[in-house]
Amino acid sequence: MNNSANRISIGYVAGLVSACVIQTLRVIIFDIDTFLTDDFKYNLYRQMIWGGVWATLFIIPFYKNVIARGFIIGVIVIMFNFMIKMPVVGLGFFGVDAPMIKILANISFNIPWGILAGIIYYLLMLRSKPKI
């Protein structure tokens, strides 16, 4: 039980950190001048929570390579957005009514997020192993 709780916590931290990095990169890349406004803080908070929730998938032992696992989890997040989230907010199944920038942003930020979360998860798991 303790090992599972530890792995969930590490997955959540990996998701939080990688979401924070990706959100900051989004501000830098798109030259958004609203770096510390309430809108940025809300989006960062939302990304960190979702990042932590999705990163709990790292505890499922389905593939050993952390980069491949991160990529797969990133694709799962994209598919969730396309098949569930976008239709709920009125953008259609697979975002057929969404602006192209929203679709491209979904793909271009969730794949790197998954890979970064996988790397962070791996590094934190290495640090959490007891030294014998």
C-alpha positions as CSV (number, residue, x, y, z in Angstrom):
1,M,0.0,0.0,0.0
2,N,2.8,2.4,0.9
3,N,4.5,1.8,-2.4
4,S,1.3,2.5,-4.4
5,A,0.7,5.7,-2.5
6,N,4.3,6.7,-3.1
7,R,4.0,6.1,-6.8
8,I,0.7,8.0,-7.0
9,S,2.3,10.9,-5.2
10,I,5.3,10.9,-7.5
11,G,3.0,10.7,-10.6
12,Y,1.1,13.7,-9.3
13,V,4.2,15.7,-8.7
14,A,5.5,14.8,-12.2
15,G,2.2,16.0,-13.6
16,L,2.3,19.2,-11.6
17,V,5.8,20.1,-12.5
18,S,5.5,19.3,-16.2
19,A,2.2,21.2,-16.5
20,C,3.9,24.2,-14.9
21,V,6.8,24.0,-17.4
22,I,4.5,23.5,-20.4
23,Q,2.3,26.5,-19.4
24,T,5.4,28.7,-18.9
25,L,6.7,27.6,-22.3
26,R,3.3,28.4,-23.8
27,V,3.6,32.0,-22.5
28,I,7.1,32.3,-23.9
29,I,6.4,30.8,-27.3
30,F,3.3,32.7,-28.0
31,D,4.7,35.9,-26.5
32,I,1.7,36.3,-24.2
33,D,2.2,39.5,-22.1
34,T,-0.2,38.3,-19.4
35,F,2.4,36.3,-17.5
36,L,1.2,36.8,-13.9
37,T,-2.4,37.9,-14.5
38,D,-5.4,36.1,-12.9
39,D,-6.1,34.4,-16.3
40,F,-2.6,32.9,-16.4
41,K,-2.8,31.8,-12.7
42,Y,-6.2,30.1,-13.4
43,N,-4.9,28.3,-16.5
44,L,-1.7,27.3,-14.6
45,Y,-3.8,25.9,-11.7
46,R,-6.1,24.1,-14.1
47,Q,-3.2,22.6,-16.0
48,M,-1.4,21.5,-12.8
49,I,-4.5,19.8,-11.5
50,W,-5.2,18.0,-14.8
51,G,-1.5,17.2,-15.1
52,G,-1.5,15.6,-11.8
53,V,-4.6,13.6,-12.5
54,W,-3.4,12.3,-15.8
55,A,0.1,11.6,-14.5
56,T,-1.4,9.0,-12.0
57,L,-1.6,6.8,-15.1
58,F,2.2,6.3,-14.7
59,I,1.5,3.9,-11.9
60,I,-0.1,1.4,-14.3
61,P,2.7,-1.0,-15.3
62,F,2.1,-1.2,-19.1
63,Y,5.4,-0.3,-20.7
64,K,8.9,0.1,-19.3
65,N,10.3,2.9,-21.5
66,V,9.3,6.1,-19.8
67,I,9.4,8.2,-22.9
68,A,7.2,5.8,-24.7
69,R,4.9,5.7,-21.7
70,G,4.8,9.5,-21.6
71,F,4.0,9.6,-25.3
72,I,1.2,7.1,-24.9
73,I,-0.3,9.0,-21.9
74,G,0.0,12.2,-24.0
75,V,-2.0,10.6,-26.8
76,I,-4.6,9.4,-24.2
77,V,-5.0,12.9,-23.0
78,I,-5.4,14.2,-26.6
79,M,-8.0,11.5,-27.4
80,F,-9.9,12.4,-24.2
81,N,-9.9,16.0,-25.2
82,F,-11.1,15.2,-28.8
83,M,-13.7,12.7,-27.9
84,I,-15.1,13.9,-24.6
85,K,-14.1,17.5,-23.6
86,M,-14.5,19.2,-27.0
87,P,-18.0,17.8,-27.7
88,V,-19.1,18.8,-24.2
89,V,-18.1,22.4,-24.7
90,G,-19.7,22.5,-28.2
91,L,-16.7,22.1,-30.4
92,G,-17.8,18.8,-31.9
93,F,-16.5,15.3,-31.9
94,F,-12.7,15.5,-32.6
95,G,-13.0,19.3,-32.6
96,V,-14.6,19.7,-36.0
97,D,-16.0,23.1,-35.0
98,A,-12.9,24.1,-33.1
99,P,-10.4,26.6,-34.5
100,M,-7.3,25.0,-36.0
101,I,-5.0,26.6,-33.4
102,K,-6.9,24.9,-30.6
103,I,-6.4,21.5,-32.3
104,L,-2.8,22.1,-33.0
105,A,-2.2,23.4,-29.5
106,N,-3.9,20.3,-28.0
107,I,-1.5,18.1,-30.0
108,S,1.7,20.2,-29.6
109,F,1.4,20.7,-25.9
110,N,0.0,17.3,-24.6
111,I,2.7,15.1,-26.3
112,P,5.6,17.1,-24.8
113,W,3.7,17.2,-21.5
114,G,3.4,13.4,-21.4
115,I,7.1,12.9,-22.3
116,L,8.3,15.5,-19.7
117,A,6.0,14.0,-17.0
118,G,7.4,10.5,-17.9
119,I,11.0,11.7,-17.4
120,I,10.2,13.5,-14.2
121,Y,8.3,10.5,-12.9
122,Y,11.3,8.3,-13.7
123,L,13.8,10.6,-12.0
124,L,11.6,10.9,-8.9
125,M,11.2,7.1,-8.8
126,L,15.0,6.7,-8.9
127,R,15.4,9.1,-6.0
128,S,12.6,7.4,-3.9
129,K,14.2,4.0,-4.0
130,P,15.8,3.0,-0.7
131,K,19.6,3.0,-0.6
132,I,21.0,-0.3,0.6
